Amino acid sequence: MEEKYNPQKIESGWQAEWSASGLFDVKEDPQKEKYYLLEMFPYPSGKIHMGHVRNYTIGDVVARYKRMKGFNVLHPMGWDAFGMPAENAAIANNSHPARWTRENIDAMREQLKSIGFSYDWTREIATCTPEYYRWEQWLFLKMYEKGMAYRKESFVNWCEPCQTVLANEQVEAGMCWRCGKQVRQKKLWQWFFRITDYAEDLLVHCDKLSGWPDKVTVMQKNWIGKSIGAQIDFPVENSDETITVFTTRQDTVFGATFMCLAPEHPLVTVLSEHTDQKKDVQEFIERMSLQDRSAKALENYEKEGIFTGAYCINPLTGRRMPIYTANFALMEYGTGAVMSVPAHDQRDFDFAEKYGLEVIVVVSPADKSLDPQKPEDMEQAYTGQGVMVNSGQFDGIENIAALDSIAEFLEEKKIGKRTVNFRLRDWGISRQRYWGAPIPIIHCKSCGIVPVPDEDLPIKLPEDVNLLEGGKSPLGSLDYFNKTQCPVCGREDAARETDTMDTFVESSWYFERYCSPHWDKGMFDRKAVDYWMPVDQYIGGVEHAILHLLYSRYFTRVLNELGLINYKEPFTNLLTQGMVCKETASCPDHGFLLPEKIDVSGKDPVCTECGKSVIFGRVEKMSKSKMNVIDPKLLLKRYGADTTRLFCLFAAPPERDLEWSEQGVDGGYRFLNRIWRLVYNRMDRIKNVPAYADSIDKLEGDVRKLYVKTHETIKKVTDDIDKRFHFNTAISAVMELINFMYTMKDDQKDSSNPEVTRLAIESAVLLLSPMVPHFCEELWRTIGYSTSTLNTSWPSYREDAFVKDSLTIVIQVNGKLRNRIEVSALATDEQIKETALADERARQFIDGKTIRKVIVVKNKLVNIVV
């Protein structure tokens, strides 16, 4: 054993040995209980960041711990390799997305290995390979056959100069991120998955995800957004058209005075066609098409609209209602039409005030009446409960009770019905992008939409082409890809679908593919999936709480309905780790600064570029834009992988944000060196003795205390990992054990001392081995073991070590603390009483006084009443 700890030498050596021995490779074993540990796989950007390091370190600790506990652990890694980021990076670096992606995968694989993660690399997958997306295309075809996939026209973000569709993230303040020109809403044919068919089931099962954080299930419930209400039909005046609305407030329908349609609603142009409003309506629609139409963006817009020139009829009052198109009405919610009741909805109230529309009160508070004509009565909409007024036969009824009554009336009159609405919309999977999985559909002028035959899969994405000007997909211009023969009628002028699939499709089933990544007879080997799935512990950022996790739950239900799997939920337990944060730093001339651009050698930190003082800002999530990032490569070079891992685990519990601290990293490094020196200094005494395995009764003094402390530490660390994933407190417990060992006298006379010391050192090494594996492997080998810590059983604790020899008893006189005494744990209440009465300090308060009674609270206190 070398006297000094050398992490770089140790770590590279152990990584080579692990790889050569296939230590992390795993197979199905029916004789062992399985444990599937999975972290969300990364996009191959080419460089891991501290968020990756923290996420994967948390997962690696659990995977290693479970293996030492006897589980058959699956811990795979792969790459979410398709998508827009690769396209953008390739354009910026004058490269091809395929080449860029594969080079990055190679680089990141080596980076992950350098941190010692226990991945089974034989199961590595990349979603951009035909071997992977072939089965995604196959599933698409099965979904199409079952009516689960369909095509319709839908609005997208469109950049005219770039001639391409943009994701919401690429639209910045209404402008294209690439060319800076105005983005507009455009209607294109898109492919969709019917996720709404599973809305109720997805919602109900949110309450059954007991291993998920409440905040995630609440976010999913809100996204699914179940609303119970009614559909009501409003006939358009002088027309056969009907406007159907969904409302949860059918109790207010008698107060509906105008109708609002989303600008994208197909009736808007129809209704205004032969009116004086046509031109104004078209201009309004055009202006709205240039706005961000997301619900979040609309919260900040002033509510505005324009009269279409048409009217509809309130089916319960017969009132003539003007029809507007308004920016707050969304096609994404309900029917795209809003029954506007200004007296009882603040948004409608503001709109009515702005455009001079009638306000009719139909729900009145019990203690007073409301008059819309009196400003003091109605400065804003009344949204509380009350009694129905101005509502015909329903007057006088509590408005909550009227909900059912009015719904029943609508159904009797066949002008509406009870219904349930969901905020969730079908999943649009079409992307007018190049770097994605081709959709396996052929368009034939005779046969229409024709699925690609199974035997022609995979439809490979051509990789010998370059992106067109502005990043436009080249697929539509490639005759050898685009032009094909119709498999039904044989026409030679058929064309392939040139849209590619949303990358969320790839990430919605990758966890099943890991179970049998080389299986070529289907999406996966059913036997392997039956053994490994569902995932026992899934780990990732809370930013994926909705889309990725919801789509994965949906896909799992699709696979279940198709008879491919026998479960409905993919992830039994979910951990959403916190972010890695650091204070920002900037200078007046150069803005935000990277840490290496700050000179800290003088009294005050200065910018290395201009020498001006550095201004430190808030602690925020590490990001390239704020430049408050730490490159893990620098940490590995200076401290090694184990110290980096230790800091990520010790600085905060996994679910909390971790604040970067140079002192924290340095403290972790000093702790490992402290253990190293402890083992080095005691090697001569422990190398030829076994760990103590005899009775605690044979031990005395500090040696006995060390034995007890060792078993307390084993229990504490086991509970902290097993029950809470609180690695920080687990590490603290081992630190306490090491500190205690440093306080012990080197008593050579006690023959059991070396054996107990060895027990404590062995236990500390094994307890830390999932967290700092290279370090512990080296010490484990040093103290005489040839097997890996990973193949060694997790240490167990002895209950008899926790049996106390003595008890601390509090002595009170008239309820006031007067002393504490030590008594035998076997002492009776009478013996404790006698000892308390004889205590010298207690006697100062009772001598010469009459003792009225003595109260003994078992094993806790004696209260002497005088």
N, C-alpha and C positions, 0 to 999 in steps of 0.2 A: 504493500500500500504506500502510495506516495504521500509525503508529508502535507503537501498543499493540494487543495481542490482545483482541478483543471477541467472546467466544464466542456470546453470545445473538444478536447481529446477524448474525454469519456463519452460524450454524446455521439460523435461520429462513429465511434467504435461499436456502441450498442445498436445504433440504427442499422449498421451493416450486418451485425449478427442477427437481429430480429428479421431482417429481410431475407437473409440466406437460409434461416431455419423455418421460414413460413409461419412464424409464431402467431400471427394474427389471422391466418386463414381458418375458415370454419366451414363445417358441413352439417347437414341435418343429422340429428342423433335422437331418435325416439326415446332413448333411455335417459336423456337429460332434459330438464326443464329449460325451455328457450327463453331468451331475453333479447328483444330487438330494439336496439338503441340507434336513433337516427337524428342527425342534425340536418336542417334544411340545406340542400346542396347549393353551391355558389354559382354565380355567373362568372365565367373565366375571364376576368378583367386583366389578368397577367400579374397581379400583385396582391398578396393578402394584406389586410389591414388589421388593426387591433380588435375591431369588432369580430372578425373571423377568429382571431386567436382566442378571444374570450369564449365565444360560442362553442368552438370545437374543443377547447380545454375542458369546459364543463361536461360536455358529452363524453370525452375520453375518460375522465375520472369515473363517471358512472359505469361506463363499459368495462373498464378494468376492475372496478370494485365488484361488479356483478359476476365477472368471470372468476375472480378469487373466491366468491361465495358459492361457486359450483354451477353457475348457469352456463348454458351453451349460448354464447353472445354473438349476435350478428351486428357488426358495426361497419357499414359500407360507406363509400364516398364516390361521388360522380360529379357531373357538370351540367348545369342548366345552360346549354351552349347556344341555342338559337336566340334570335331576337334583335331588337332595334339597337341596343348598346353596341353589339359587335359591328353592325353596319356603320354606325356613327364613328366608332373608333377606327374602323378600316378606312373610311373616307378621310378622316383627319390624318391618318398615318400613311395614306397612299398605298394601302394594302388591300387584300381580298379578305372578306369576312371569314372564309374557311381557313385560310392560312393564318390569319390573325388569331382566330379562336384556338386552333390546334397548337400553335406556338405558346399561347398563354396557358393552355392546359398543361403542357409539358413543364412550364416554369412553375406554375402553382403546385403541381404535384410534388415537385422537389422541395418547395417551401414547406408544404404540409408535412412531408416526411422529416424535414429538419427539426420540427417541433416535437416529434416523437408520438404522433397520434397513432392509435392502434387500429388503423383501418385495414380491412381485408381488401387489398388492392386487386385481387383476382376478380372481384365483382365490380370493378370500375365501369361506369357507363358514361357516355356523352350523348345527349339527346339529339345532336346534329348528325349522328351516324344513321345510314339507312337501316342497319340492323335494329335500331331502336324505333325510329319513326315508322317503319314498315307496319308495326303492330298497332300503332296509333291510327294509321290509315285504315287498317283492317277494322278497327273498332268503329271508326267513323262510318264505314259502310254498313256495319251491323246496326248502328244507331239510325242511319238513314232508312234502312229496311223497316225498322220498327216505328218510324215517324218521330224519332227523338231528335233528328237533325233536319232542318228545313232551310229554305232560302226565301228572303223577302227583301224589299227595298227599305233602306234605313239611312238616317242622316249620319254623316261623318265629318270630321275636321278636314277641310280640303285647302291645299295651297295651290293656287293657279300657276304662279311662276315655276314652282318645283314640279307641278303636275303629279302630286302625290298626296296620299292620306297621312295625316299626322295623329299620333296618339295625344291624349290630353296633356301629357307631360311635355310635349314638344311645342305646345302653344303657350307663348309667354306674353301676357297682357294683350291677347287677341292677335299676336303676330307670330309668324313662322320663326322658329328658333334658328333656322338655317339661313334664310334669305331676308328676314326682317319685314316681309310683306304681310298684308292683311290676310288672315285665315277666315274662311267662310264655311257655313254648313252646306253640305251637298248630299243629295240623295243618291245612294249607290246600292246595287244588289249585294247582299251580305248573307253569310251562312250563320245559323244560330243553333244552339242546343237548347232543348226545352227543359231547362232547370226548374222552371216554374211548376212543372208537373210534380216536383218533389218538395215544393215550398213548405207544405204543412208537415211533412215527415221530417224535413231538415229542422224545422222550428221545434217540433215536439221533442226531438232527440237532443236538442240543446240542453234540456233539463236532465238528461241522462248522462251527460259528459262530466261525471263527478271528478275526473282527474284533470279537468281543464280549469284555468283561472276564470273566475266569475266575470272579470272585465272582458274577456274574449267572447264568452257565450252571450253576454249582454250586447256586445257589438254585432254579433251575428244575428241575434234576435231583431235588433233595430234595423239591420240591413235587409233582412227578410221582410220585416215590417207588416205584420198582419193587422188588418183593419176590418172590423165587422160593421156593416152598414147596409145600404140599399142602393140598387141601380134604379134610376128614374128616367123615363123617356119624355123629352120635351119636343113636341112636333114643331117643325119649322113652318112659319106662316107662309101660306100660298105655295107649298112645296110638299113633295112626298118624302122629303128627308126628315130624319129624326135625330136629335142630339141626345145621346145617352150619357148620363153623368153617374159617377159613384160618389156617395157622400156617407159620412158617419153621423151626420146631423140631419137626418130626415125629419126631425122634429121642427126644423126651421124652414122647410120647403115653402110654407105659406109666405115667408118673408123674402123669397128669391125674387129680385127685381131686375137682374140682368144676367147675361151668360157670357163667360169668357172662354175662348178657345186658344189653345197653343198655336203660335204662328206656323208650326209645322203641320197642324191638323189639316187633313185633306179637304174639309168643308170650307175652310177660310176662303180659298180662291173661288170655289164654286158659288158661295153665297154672295160674294162681292162682284161676280162676273158682270152682271147687267145693272150695276148701280153706279151712282156718281162717286162712290167711295173706292172704286176699283183701283185707280191710280195710287191713291193714298195708302190703300191696303198693301199693294205690291211694294211700295217704297218702304213701308213698315216691315214687311216680311224680309226684304232684302237687308234692311238695317239690322234686324234681329239675327239674321244668318251670320253676321259678322261679330256677334257677341258670343262669349262663353255661355253656353246654355246649361251648364251643370247647376244642380240645385244649390250647391255651395256658393257659386258665383252670384246667383240670382239674389241671395240674401243681401248683397251689398248694392244691388241696383235699385234705382228709384222705380217704383211700380208705374208702368205706363202701358197704354193700349190705344186702339183705334176702332171706331165703329165700322162694322162690315157693310152696313146698309141693309141688313136683314134683321128679322125678328123671329123669336120662337114664342111658344105659348106655355105658360106655367100650367101643367095639367091639373093642379088642384085648385087654382084660383081663377084660371082663364085669363090671367094678366098677360098683356103683351110685353115681352122682355126684349130689349135691344141686345144684339149679339156683338160682342167685341172680340178682337184678338188681342191678347195681353201677354206681356213678357213674363209674368209670373206663372202662367199656365204651362205645364210641361207634358209632353207626350209620354214621358217615362212613368208618370204616375196616373193611376186610374185610367180614364178614357181619353185624357187630353182635353177634357171639357170641365169647367168649374161652374157649378151652380152658385152664383154669388149672392150672399145674404149680408148686406152691409151692416145691418143692425147687430149682428152677432158674430162677425169675423173682422178682426182689426184690419187685415189686408184689404178686404172688400170695402170696409168703411173708408179707408184712406183713398181707395180708387174712386168710390162714389163721390166723395167730397171733391176730388180733383176734377171729375167730369160731370158734376151736377146731376147725379143719378139718385133715384128715389130710395129712401130708407124707411122700412116698415118693421116695427117691433112685433115679434111674435112670441117671445119668451120674456116675461116680466118678473122682476124680483118680487118675493112674497110681500114685502113691506112697503112697496111703492110702485107707481106706474111710471112708464118712461114715455116722453114725448119727443120724437126726433126733431120737432120744430123748435124746441127749447134747448139752446146750447148748454145750459147748466145741467140739463137732464142727460144729454148724450155728447160728452166731449170725446168719447171713444166708444167702441163697440162693447155691448154687454155680452160677456162670454160665460157668465155664471149660470147656475141652475135657477129654475123658477117655475112659473105657471104659464101655460099656453094662453095667448091672447091673439085676437085677429086671425084665428085658425079654424073658423067654422065649427064643425061638430066637436072639435078637440079642445075648444076653449075650456079653461078651468082645470085641465088635467096637468099634473106634474110633468114637466117636459121629458124627464127620464122615462117615465112610464109611457109617454106618447111615442117613444121610439118604436116599440113593438106594435102599438096600435096603428100608427101611420104605415109601417111596413106591411101590416096585414091588409090595410085599406088599399095600398098600391097594388098588391097581388090580386085582391078581389076585383079591382077595376082594370086589371091587366095593363097597367101603366108603369109598372115597376116590380121589383122583387127584392127579397132579402138576399144579400150576397156577402161574400168575403173577398176582400182585395188584398193583394200583397204588393209591397213596394218593390220586391225583387222582380227583375226583368229577365227574360231569356238571355242567355249568354251569347253575345256576338263574337264569333271566333274568327271571322275573316280579317286578314291583314293584307293590304295592298303593298306588301313588302317582299323583298327577295329572300332574306335569310330566315327561312322558316320551313316547316314541313308542308309539301304540296298537298292540297286537298284533292282526294282521288275521285274526281268527277269529270265527265266528258259532256260537252254541250253539242248536241246534234240538231241540225235544222229540221230533221224529220221526227226524231224520237224525243227531243227535248233534253231533259237532264238524265244522263245515263251513268250509273255507278261503274267504276273501273272493275273488271273481273278480279276476283281474289288472286288468280294465278298470275296477274300482271303486276302485282305488288312486289316490291315497293315502287312507287312512282318517285324516282330519284330526282333530287334537286340538282340541276346542272351546276357544277363548280368551276367549269372552265370559261366563265363569263365574268364581265365586270359590271358594276352598277352603272346605270345611265346618269346623265347630267342631273345634279340635284338629288342623287340617291334614289332615283326612280327604279322600280323593279324592271329587270330586263326580260322577265319570263314571257311577257306578252309579245315581245319582238323576236323571240327565238323560234323559228319555224320548226326546228327539229324537236323542240319540246312542245310547242303549242299545237301544231298541226298533228292530227292523228285520225285513225279510222274508228268509226262508231262500232262498238262491239255487238250492237243489236242488228242494225240494218246494213252495215258495211260501207256507209258513205265515207268518202275519202276526205271530205272537207270539214269533218268534226274538229272541235277545238277543246283542248284541256282547260280546266279551271286554272287561272293564273294567280288567284289569291292563295296565300299560305295561312297556316293555322296560328292562332294566338299561342304564345309560348306558355301560357298557363295550362294549355292542354298537355304539354310534355310533363309539367311538374305535378299533374293531377293523378299520375299513376306510377311514377318512377320508383316509389317505395315497393311496389309489387314486383317490378322488374329486377330489383336487387336480389330478390329471393332466388332467381334463376336467370342471371344476366346473359348467359350464352345459349339459352333455350331457343331453338329455331323452329319449333312446331306450333308455336302460339305466342300470345302475349307473355305467358309465363308457364312454368311447370306447376300444375294444380297441386301436386303433392307437396312441393316446396312451399308454395303459398299457404297451404293448409297448416303446415308446420310453423312457419315464421310469423305470419300475419295474425292479428293486426300489430302495428308497431306498438311496443310497450311504452316507450318514452320518446317523444318528439320534442326537439329543441329548436327554437328560432326566434326571430324578432317579432314584436307585437305589431309591427307594420304590416305583417302578413295575416293579421287576425281575420280579415274578411275575405278577400278575393282568393288567395291561394288555399287557405284552409277550407273555405266554403266550397270551392270548385273540387277540391280533393274529396270532400264528403259527398258531393253530388256524383262524381265519377264512380266512387265506390258503390253507390246505390245502383248506378247503371250496370256496372259489372255484376252486381248481385242479381239484378232483374234478368240479366242475360244468362244467368246460371253459371257464371265463371268463378264466383267466389261464394262463400257461405256466411259472410258478415256484412254489416252495413256501415260501420264506423271504422275509419282507417287508423286512428290514433287514440290509444287508451288514455295516455297521460300526455299533457302538454306543458312545457315550461317555456315561458317567454322571457328571455334574459333582458336585463337592462342595457342601456347604451354605454359606450365608453366615451367619457367626456374629458375635456381639457380647457383651460382658460385660453382665450384668444390673445394674440399679441399683434400690435401694429405700430407703424411709425408714420409721421405726417406725410412723408414723401412716397413711401412704397406700399402703403396700405397694410393688409394682413401679412404677417411674416411666418415662415416656417421656423421651427425651433432652432435649426442649424444656422439661421440668419440672424441670430441674437447673440451678441457678445456679452458674456456674463463675467468676464475676467476682472472688470473694474468695480467701482463702488455701485454704480447703477447700470442696469442692462441697456445696451445701445444696439442700433441697427448696424449690421456689418457692411451695408451698402453705403450708408451716408453718415453714420456716426451719431445720429440723433437719438434722443431718449425713446425707449420703447414704452408704449402705453399698453397695459394689460387690461383686458376686458372681462366679460362674463365667462363663466364656465359653461361650455356648450358641447353638444355632440361633436365628436371629431369629424371633420369634413374637409375635403380638398379645397372647397371654396373659401373656408375660413382659415385654412392652412394650419389649423391647430391639431396636426396629425403627428403621430410618432411612427416611424417606419420600424416594424418588428425586426427587420434585418439588422438594424443598429443594436437593438437589445440583444439579439442572438449573438452578435459578434462580441459585445462587451460583457454580457452576463451569462449567456447560454440559454438554452430552451427551458430548462427546469426553473430557473429564477423567473423567467418571463411568465411561465405557467403559474408559478406560486403567487406572483403579484396579482394576476387575474382572478385567482381564487380567494385570496386573503383580503383584498381591499374592500369587498362588499359582497353581500349575499347575491346569488345569481339573478334574482328578480329585480334587484335595485340597480340604478345607474352606478357605474364605476368611475370615480374621478381619478385622472392620471396623477401620479405622484412619483417624482424621481426619488424622493426619500423612501417611498414605499418599496420601490424596486430594489434600492440599495439595502434596505432592511431585510428583504427576503434573501438577498445574496449573503448577507452576514449570518443569517440564521442557518443556511446550508453549510457555511464554513464552520459554524459553531458545532454542528453535528459531526462534520468531518473530523474536526480536532478531537472531539470526545471519543469517537471510535478509534482514531489513530493512537491516542494516549492510553487506551485501555485494551488494545489488541493483544499485547503480551499476556494479559491476565485472563482473557476470555476465549482465546483462539482454540484452546484444547479442552474446554469444559462444555457440558451441555447446558441448555437453558433450564432454569429451575422448574421442576414439575412436582415437587413434594408438597406437603401440607404447610399452610401458613402458620400452624401452631409451633413449628420448629424455628420460626424466625423472630427476631427481636430488634428493637431499636430502629435505626435508620433503614436497615435492610428490610425490615418488615414494612416500614412506611413506603419504601420504593416498590415493593411487591404490590402493595395495595394501590399505590399511585398508577402503576402500570396497568392493572386491571380496570381501574376507574377510567383511564385514558382510552383503553380499548372500547369500553362501553360507550363513552362519550362520542368518540369518533364514529363508531358504528351507527349510533342513533342519529347523529347529525347528518351522515350521508344517506342512510336508509330512509329516514322519515322526513327530512327537511331539505336535503341538498345544501345544508349550511356548511360549506367547506371552510369558511372563514373561522367559525368557532371550532371546527374539527382541527384545523391547523393550530389554533391557539392552545387546544388541549395538549397537542404534542409538544408545543413550545414549553408548556408548564412542566411536562415530564422531563424534557431535556434540562431545563433550569434546575429542577430538583436534583437531577443526577450531578450537576456541577456543584451543588452545595454539600454533597455527601463527603464524609471523610474516607480516605482510602484505607479502610480497615482490613489489613491482610490477615488478621487473626481469625476472623469469621470465615470459615471454610465455605459457607453458602453465598458469600458476597459476590464472587465472580459469576456464579450461576444465576443469581438474581439480576446482576448487572447485564449479563448476556440476554436474559429474558427481556429486560427493558429495552436494550438496544435492538434486538430482533423485532420486538413489537413496534417500536418507533419506525424502523425501516419499512416494515410491511404496511403499517398504517399510512405512511406517506407515499408509498410506491405508486398508487394511482395518480397522484398529483405531480410528483417529481420522479418519473420512472427511470431515467438514465442514472441519476444520482443514487437511487435505491438499488438498482440492479448492481451497480459497482460495489456498494457497501455489502450487499447480500453475497456477492461472489467473494469479497474480501474476507468476510467472517466464516467462509468455508463451505458455501452451498454452490452446487453446480447447476441447479435448476433455476429457471427464471422466477422472479417474484410473481409473475402473472400465472404461473402454474403451481403456485403455492397457495394453500388454503388461507383465507382471511383469519387473523388471530381471533380466538374466542376468549371470553372472560369468565372467571370463576365467581359464582355468587358468594362463596364463603369468604372471598377477599373483602366483601363489603360489610361483613358482620363486625360491629363495633365492640371493642373491648371495654370501653368506658363511655359514660354519658356525662354531658355537661348539664348540671341542674342549676336553675336560677333560684336564689333565695330572696324572698320578699318579706318585709315586715309591714303589715297593714297596707299591702299592695304596692309598696315602694321597693325598687331594686336595691338590695344591700350587698349581694355578693354572688359569685358563681363558683360552684364546686364540681370536682370530678368524682364520680362514683362508679362502681363496677356495673357493667351492663346487666349483670345477673342479680343486682341488689333488689330486695323487696321494698315495697312502699314503706314498711316500718323501719327498715334499715336506712332508707333515704331520709326519713323523718328524724331519726336519731342523729344522723350525721349532720343534718342541717341545724338542729338545736344545739349541737356541740360546736358548731363553727365559731371560731373566735371573733370574726367580724360581726356575725349576726348577734352574738351575745352582747355586744356594745349597745344594741338597741332594745334588748329584751330583759337584761339583768335588772332585778328589783321590780319587775312588772309582772302582773298576772297574765299568764297565757290563756286566753279564752278558747282558742281552738287552733289546730294546725291543718291546713288544706294541702293535700298532695295531688298534683296533676301529673299523672303517670308519665314518667320519662321526660318531664319538662321542667316543673317548678315546685317549690314548696313555699306556701304563703303562711306566715306566722301572724296570727291576729292577737294583739295584746290590748 
